[in-house]
Protein backbone atom coordinates (compact mmCIF):
# COMPACT_ATOMS: atom_id res chain seq x y z
CA UNK A 1 0.00 0.00 0.00
CA UNK A 2 1.37 3.41 -0.97
CA UNK A 3 2.12 6.14 1.56
CA UNK A 4 -0.66 8.26 0.07
CA UNK A 5 -3.23 5.51 0.63
CA UNK A 6 -1.98 5.02 4.20
CA UNK A 7 -2.54 8.73 4.92
CA UNK A 8 -6.02 8.56 3.40
CA UNK A 9 -6.87 5.48 5.50
CA UNK A 10 -5.52 7.06 8.69
CA UNK A 11 -7.45 10.27 8.03
CA UNK A 12 -10.63 8.30 7.41
CA UNK A 13 -10.27 6.36 10.66
CA UNK A 14 -9.63 9.57 12.63
CA UNK A 15 -12.67 11.17 11.01
CA UNK A 16 -14.85 8.18 11.88
CA UNK A 17 -13.60 8.27 15.49
CA UNK A 18 -14.34 12.00 15.79
CA UNK A 19 -17.83 11.61 14.31
CA UNK A 20 -18.50 8.66 16.62
CA UNK A 21 -17.47 10.64 19.69
CA UNK A 22 -19.58 13.61 18.61
CA UNK A 23 -22.61 11.33 18.31
CA UNK A 24 -21.89 9.71 21.69
CA UNK A 25 -21.35 13.14 23.27
CA UNK A 26 -24.69 14.40 21.95
CA UNK A 27 -26.34 11.29 23.42
CA UNK A 28 -24.61 11.78 26.78
CA UNK A 29 -22.65 8.53 26.43
CA UNK A 30 -19.20 9.83 25.53
CA UNK A 31 -16.25 9.31 27.92
CA UNK A 32 -15.91 13.11 27.75
CA UNK A 33 -19.44 13.94 28.93
CA UNK A 34 -19.74 15.52 32.37
CA UNK A 35 -21.33 13.36 35.06
CA UNK A 36 -22.47 14.11 38.61
CA UNK A 37 -20.04 13.47 41.46
CA UNK A 38 -21.51 12.83 44.89
CA UNK A 39 -19.63 11.22 47.76
CA UNK A 40 -20.69 11.30 51.42
CA UNK A 41 -19.26 10.18 54.74
CA UNK A 42 -20.34 10.55 58.37
CA UNK A 43 -17.96 10.75 61.32
CA UNK A 44 -18.69 10.64 65.05
CA UNK A 45 -17.70 13.64 67.17
CA UNK A 46 -16.71 11.47 70.16
CA UNK A 47 -13.33 12.62 71.45
CA UNK A 48 -12.95 15.14 68.63
CA UNK A 49 -10.31 17.84 69.22
CA UNK A 50 -9.17 19.00 65.79
CA UNK A 51 -10.58 19.12 62.25
CA UNK A 52 -8.21 19.40 59.27
CA UNK A 53 -9.66 19.84 55.78
CA UNK A 54 -7.76 19.94 52.49
CA UNK A 55 -8.92 19.99 48.88
CA UNK A 56 -6.78 20.19 45.76
CA UNK A 57 -9.82 20.92 43.56
CA UNK A 58 -12.92 22.99 44.20
CA UNK A 59 -14.09 25.20 47.02
CA UNK A 60 -14.39 24.24 50.67
CA UNK A 61 -17.18 25.22 53.01
CA UNK A 62 -17.37 24.44 56.73
CA UNK A 63 -20.82 25.00 58.21
CA UNK A 64 -22.89 24.02 61.28
CA UNK A 65 -25.17 21.00 61.15
CA UNK A 66 -27.96 19.35 63.09
CA UNK A 67 -27.44 15.99 64.76
CA UNK A 68 -24.41 14.50 66.49
CA UNK A 69 -22.22 13.49 63.55
CA UNK A 70 -19.98 15.39 61.17
CA UNK A 71 -21.28 15.17 57.62
CA UNK A 72 -18.66 15.28 54.86
CA UNK A 73 -19.89 15.64 51.29
CA UNK A 74 -18.31 16.27 47.91
CA UNK A 75 -20.41 17.13 44.90
CA UNK A 76 -19.93 18.61 41.45
CA UNK A 77 -19.37 17.45 37.89
CA UNK A 78 -16.43 15.77 36.18
CA UNK A 79 -15.53 14.00 32.94
CA UNK A 80 -17.10 10.52 32.83
CA UNK A 81 -13.77 8.97 31.84
CA UNK A 82 -12.16 10.09 35.11
CA UNK A 83 -15.08 10.05 37.55
CA UNK A 84 -13.59 7.14 39.54
CA UNK A 85 -10.33 9.02 40.04
CA UNK A 86 -11.73 11.56 42.50
CA UNK A 87 -11.27 10.42 46.08
CA UNK A 88 -12.80 11.71 49.31
CA UNK A 89 -11.41 10.47 52.63
CA UNK A 90 -12.44 11.31 56.19
CA UNK A 91 -10.40 9.61 58.91
CA UNK A 92 -10.42 10.30 62.65
CA UNK A 93 -7.35 9.30 64.63
CA UNK A 94 -6.51 10.27 68.22
CA UNK A 95 -9.14 12.99 68.22
CA UNK A 96 -8.01 14.53 64.91
CA UNK A 97 -10.36 14.33 61.92
CA UNK A 98 -8.53 14.62 58.59
CA UNK A 99 -10.68 15.27 55.52
CA UNK A 100 -9.07 15.26 52.09
CA UNK A 101 -10.42 15.49 48.56
CA UNK A 102 -7.96 14.80 45.74
CA UNK A 103 -7.41 13.39 42.28
CA UNK A 104 -5.74 10.02 41.95
CA UNK A 105 -3.26 9.43 39.15
CA UNK A 106 -1.23 11.89 37.10
CA UNK A 107 -1.75 14.27 34.20
CA UNK A 108 -4.96 13.82 32.21
CA UNK A 109 -5.98 15.05 28.77
CA UNK A 110 -9.46 16.56 28.29
CA UNK A 111 -10.31 16.28 31.99
CA UNK A 112 -13.14 18.73 32.65
CA UNK A 113 -14.77 19.49 35.96
CA UNK A 114 -17.03 22.22 37.28
CA UNK A 115 -18.61 23.49 40.49
CA UNK A 116 -16.90 20.94 42.70
CA UNK A 117 -17.48 21.66 46.38
CA UNK A 118 -16.28 19.94 49.53
CA UNK A 119 -18.68 20.57 52.40
CA UNK A 120 -17.92 19.72 56.03
CA UNK A 121 -20.87 20.15 58.38
CA UNK A 122 -19.98 20.14 62.09
CA UNK A 123 -22.77 19.77 64.69
CA UNK A 124 -23.69 23.19 66.06
CA UNK A 125 -23.19 22.02 69.65
CA UNK A 126 -19.63 20.84 68.96
CA UNK A 127 -16.58 23.03 69.56
CA UNK A 128 -13.03 22.06 68.60
CA UNK A 129 -9.57 23.22 69.59
CA UNK A 130 -8.38 23.70 65.99
CA UNK A 131 -9.99 24.05 62.58
CA UNK A 132 -7.46 23.94 59.74
CA UNK A 133 -8.55 24.43 56.11
CA UNK A 134 -6.33 24.36 53.01
CA UNK A 135 -7.15 24.71 49.31
CA UNK A 136 -5.11 25.17 46.16
CA UNK A 137 -7.21 27.17 43.72
CA UNK A 138 -10.70 27.83 45.07
CA UNK A 139 -12.47 29.71 47.88
CA UNK A 140 -12.67 28.79 51.55
CA UNK A 141 -15.91 29.66 53.37
CA UNK A 142 -16.43 29.07 57.09
CA UNK A 143 -19.67 30.00 58.83
CA UNK A 144 -20.60 29.98 62.52
CA UNK A 145 -18.12 27.34 63.70
CA UNK A 146 -16.77 27.32 67.26
CA UNK A 147 -13.02 26.72 67.53
CA UNK A 148 -10.23 27.97 69.76
CA UNK A 149 -7.88 28.31 66.78
CA UNK A 150 -8.41 28.74 63.04
CA UNK A 151 -5.73 28.13 60.39
CA UNK A 152 -6.65 28.90 56.77
CA UNK A 153 -4.43 28.84 53.67
CA UNK A 154 -5.06 29.18 49.93
CA UNK A 155 -2.78 29.54 46.92
CA UNK A 156 -5.30 31.25 44.63
CA UNK A 157 -8.67 31.63 46.26
CA UNK A 158 -10.57 33.93 48.58
CA UNK A 159 -11.01 33.19 52.28
CA UNK A 160 -14.23 34.22 54.02
CA UNK A 161 -14.99 33.37 57.66
CA UNK A 162 -17.96 34.43 59.77
CA UNK A 163 -17.35 33.02 63.27
CA UNK A 164 -17.76 34.19 66.89
CA UNK A 165 -14.07 34.56 67.85
CA UNK A 166 -10.77 32.72 68.19
CA UNK A 167 -7.10 32.83 67.27
CA UNK A 168 -6.37 33.13 63.54
CA UNK A 169 -3.42 32.24 61.32
CA UNK A 170 -4.39 32.99 57.70
CA UNK A 171 -2.26 32.94 54.54
CA UNK A 172 -3.26 33.59 50.92
CA UNK A 173 -0.98 34.02 47.91
CA UNK A 174 -3.66 35.50 45.64
CA UNK A 175 -7.09 36.24 47.05
CA UNK A 176 -9.04 38.47 49.40
CA UNK A 177 -9.38 37.57 53.07
CA UNK A 178 -12.43 38.58 55.13
CA UNK A 179 -12.94 37.75 58.81
CA UNK A 180 -16.24 38.75 60.43
CA UNK A 181 -16.17 38.26 64.20
CA UNK A 182 -18.41 38.93 67.16
CA UNK A 183 -15.33 39.88 69.18
CA UNK A 184 -11.55 39.93 68.97
CA UNK A 185 -10.57 37.63 71.82
CA UNK A 186 -7.21 36.32 70.59
CA UNK A 187 -4.29 37.10 68.30
CA UNK A 188 -4.98 37.41 64.57
CA UNK A 189 -2.38 37.09 61.80
CA UNK A 190 -3.37 37.50 58.15
CA UNK A 191 -0.82 37.62 55.32
CA UNK A 192 -1.50 37.96 51.58
CA UNK A 193 0.72 38.58 48.57
CA UNK A 194 -2.06 39.94 46.34
CA UNK A 195 -5.42 40.60 47.92
CA UNK A 196 -7.39 42.83 50.27
CA UNK A 197 -7.61 42.01 53.98
CA UNK A 198 -10.67 42.92 56.06
CA UNK A 199 -11.16 42.08 59.73
CA UNK A 200 -14.33 43.37 61.30
CA UNK A 201 -15.85 42.87 64.73
CA UNK A 202 -19.27 43.77 66.08
CA UNK A 203 -17.80 44.45 69.54
CA UNK A 204 -14.80 46.76 69.84
CA UNK A 205 -12.16 45.47 72.30
CA UNK A 206 -11.22 47.61 75.29
CA UNK A 207 -7.57 47.48 74.18
CA UNK A 208 -5.79 46.24 71.10
CA UNK A 209 -2.28 45.92 69.68
CA UNK A 210 -1.96 46.23 65.91
CA UNK A 211 0.58 45.83 63.15
CA UNK A 212 -0.95 46.81 59.81
CA UNK A 213 1.21 46.83 56.68
CA UNK A 214 0.57 47.25 52.96
CA UNK A 215 3.04 48.08 50.18
CA UNK A 216 0.55 49.35 47.59
CA UNK A 217 -2.82 49.68 49.27
CA UNK A 218 -4.87 51.74 51.72
CA UNK A 219 -5.10 51.22 55.48
CA UNK A 220 -8.47 51.79 57.14
CA UNK A 221 -9.03 51.48 60.90
CA UNK A 222 -12.19 52.17 62.89
CA UNK A 223 -10.92 50.38 66.01
CA UNK A 224 -8.56 51.82 68.63
CA UNK A 225 -4.89 51.36 67.76
CA UNK A 226 -2.52 50.78 70.68
CA UNK A 227 1.26 50.58 70.67
CA UNK A 228 1.22 48.54 73.86
CA UNK A 229 0.57 44.86 74.40
CA UNK A 230 -2.43 45.05 76.72
CA UNK A 231 -4.84 43.64 74.15
CA UNK A 232 -4.75 40.93 71.48
CA UNK A 233 -2.28 41.48 68.64
CA UNK A 234 -3.85 41.92 65.20
CA UNK A 235 -1.24 41.65 62.46
CA UNK A 236 -2.41 42.27 58.89
CA UNK A 237 0.11 42.33 56.02
CA UNK A 238 -0.55 42.63 52.29
CA UNK A 239 2.02 43.22 49.55
CA UNK A 240 -0.63 44.46 47.12
CA UNK A 241 -4.03 45.19 48.63
CA UNK A 242 -6.00 47.26 51.13
CA UNK A 243 -5.89 46.47 54.84
CA UNK A 244 -8.97 47.19 56.98
CA UNK A 245 -9.67 46.74 60.70
CA UNK A 246 -13.28 47.70 61.35
CA UNK A 247 -15.91 47.92 64.06
CA UNK A 248 -19.20 47.20 62.26
Residue pairs with C-beta under 8 A, 6 or more apart in sequence:
1 9
21 30
21 32
24 30
24 31
24 33
25 32
25 33
30 80
31 79
31 80
31 81
32 79
32 80
32 81
32 110
32 112
33 79
33 80
34 77
34 78
34 79
34 80
34 112
34 113
34 114
35 77
35 78
35 79
35 80
35 83
36 75
36 76
36 77
37 74
37 75
37 76
37 77
37 78
37 83
37 86
37 116
38 73
38 74
38 75
39 73
39 74
39 75
39 86
39 88
40 71
40 72
40 73
40 74
41 71
41 72
41 73
41 88
41 90
42 69
42 70
42 71
42 72
43 69
43 70
43 72
43 90
43 92
43 97
44 68
44 69
44 70
44 92
45 68
45 69
45 70
45 122
45 123
45 126
47 95
48 70
48 92
48 95
48 97
48 126
48 128
49 95
49 96
49 128
49 129
49 130
50 95
50 96
50 97
50 128
50 129
50 130
50 131
50 132
51 62
51 70
51 96
51 97
51 99
51 120
51 122
51 128
51 130
51 131
51 132
51 147
52 96
52 97
52 98
52 99
52 130
52 132
52 133
53 60
53 62
53 99
53 100
53 118
53 120
53 131
53 132
53 133
53 134
54 98
54 99
54 100
54 101
54 133
54 134
54 135
55 100
55 101
55 102
55 118
55 134
55 135
55 136
55 138
56 101
56 102
56 103
56 135
56 136
57 86
57 101
57 102
57 103
57 113
57 116
57 136
57 137
57 138
58 74
58 76
58 101
58 113
58 115
58 116
58 117
58 118
58 135
58 138
59 116
59 117
59 118
59 135
59 138
59 139
59 140
59 141
59 157
60 117
60 118
60 119
60 120
60 133
60 135
60 138
60 139
60 140
60 141
61 117
61 118
61 119
61 120
61 140
61 141
61 142
61 143
62 119
62 120
62 121
62 122
62 131
62 133
62 141
62 142
62 143
62 145
63 119
63 120
63 121
63 122
63 142
63 143
63 144
63 145
64 121
64 122
64 123
64 124
64 143
64 144
64 145
65 71
65 121
65 122
65 123
65 124
66 123
66 124
67 123
68 123
69 123
70 90
70 97
70 120
70 121
70 122
70 123
70 126
71 119
71 120
71 121
72 88
72 90
72 99
72 118
72 119
72 120
72 121
73 118
73 119
73 121
74 86
74 88
74 101
74 116
74 117
74 118
74 119
75 116
75 117
75 119
76 113
76 114
76 115
76 116
76 117
77 113
77 114
77 115
77 116
78 86
78 111
78 112
78 113
78 116
79 110
79 111
79 112
79 113
81 110
81 111
82 103
82 105
82 108
82 111
85 103
85 104
85 105
85 108
86 101
86 102
86 103
86 104
87 100
87 101
87 102
87 103
87 104
88 99
88 100
88 101
88 118
89 98
89 99
89 100
89 101
90 97
90 98
90 99
91 97
91 98
92 98
99 118
99 120
101 118
116 138
122 128
122 145
124 144
126 146
127 146
127 147
127 148
128 146
128 147
128 148
129 147
129 148
129 149
130 147
130 148
130 149
130 150
130 151
131 142
131 145
131 147
131 149
131 150
131 151
132 150
132 151
132 152
133 140
133 142
133 151
133 152
133 153
134 152
134 153
134 154
135 153
135 154
135 155
135 157
136 154
136 155
136 156
136 157
137 155
137 156
137 157
138 154
138 157
139 154
139 157
139 158
139 159
139 160
139 175
140 152
140 154
140 157
140 158
140 159
140 160
140 161
141 160
141 161
142 150
142 152
142 160
142 161
142 162
142 163
143 161
143 162
143 163
144 162
144 163
144 164
145 163
146 163
146 164
147 163
147 166
148 166
148 167
148 186
149 166
149 167
149 168
149 169
149 186
150 161
150 163
150 166
150 167
150 168
150 169
150 170
151 168
151 169
151 170
152 159
152 161
152 168
152 169
152 170
152 171
152 172
152 177
153 170
153 171
153 172
154 171
154 172
154 173
154 175
155 172
155 173
155 174
156 173
156 174
156 175
157 172
157 174
157 175
158 172
158 175
158 176
158 177
158 178
158 195
159 170
159 172
159 175
159 176
159 177
159 178
160 177
160 178
161 168
161 178
161 179
161 180
162 180
163 179
163 180
163 181
164 181
164 182
164 183
165 181
165 182
165 183
165 184
165 185
165 186
166 185
166 186
167 186
167 187
167 188
168 179
168 186
168 187
168 188
168 189
168 190
169 189
170 177
170 179
170 188
170 189
170 190
170 191
171 190
171 191
171 192
172 191
172 192
172 193
172 195
173 192
173 193
173 194
174 192
174 193
174 194
174 195
175 192
175 194
175 195
176 192
176 195
176 196
176 197
176 198
176 241
177 190
177 192
177 195
177 196
177 197
177 198
178 198
178 199
178 200
179 188
179 190
179 198
179 199
179 200
180 200
180 201
181 199
181 200
181 201
181 202
182 201
182 202
182 203
183 201
183 202
183 203
183 205
184 199
184 201
184 205
184 208
184 231
184 232
184 234
185 232
186 232
187 232
187 233
187 234
187 235
188 199
188 232
188 233
188 234
188 235
188 236
189 235
190 197
190 199
190 235
190 236
190 237
191 237
191 238
192 237
192 238
192 239
192 241
193 238
193 239
193 240
194 238
194 239
194 240
194 241
195 238
195 240
195 241
196 217
196 238
196 241
196 242
196 243
196 244
197 236
197 237
197 238
197 241
197 242
197 243
197 244
198 242
198 244
198 246
199 234
199 236
199 244
199 245
199 246
200 244
200 245
200 246
200 247
200 248
201 223
201 246
201 247
201 248
202 247
202 248
203 247
204 223
204 224
204 247
205 223
205 224
205 231
205 232
206 231
207 224
207 226
207 228
207 230
207 231
208 223
208 224
208 225
208 226
208 231
208 232
208 234
209 226
209 227
209 228
209 229
209 230
209 231
209 232
209 233
209 234
210 221
210 223
210 225
210 226
210 233
210 234
210 235
210 236
210 245
211 233
211 234
211 235
211 236
211 237
212 219
212 221
212 234
212 235
212 236
212 237
212 243
212 245
213 236
213 237
213 238
213 243
214 237
214 238
214 239
214 240
214 241
214 242
214 243
215 238
215 239
215 240
216 239
216 240
216 241
217 238
217 240
217 241
217 242
217 243
218 242
218 243
219 242
219 243
219 244
220 242
220 243
220 244
220 245
220 246
221 244
221 245
221 246
222 245
222 246
222 247
222 248
223 245
223 246
223 247
234 245
236 243
236 245
237 243
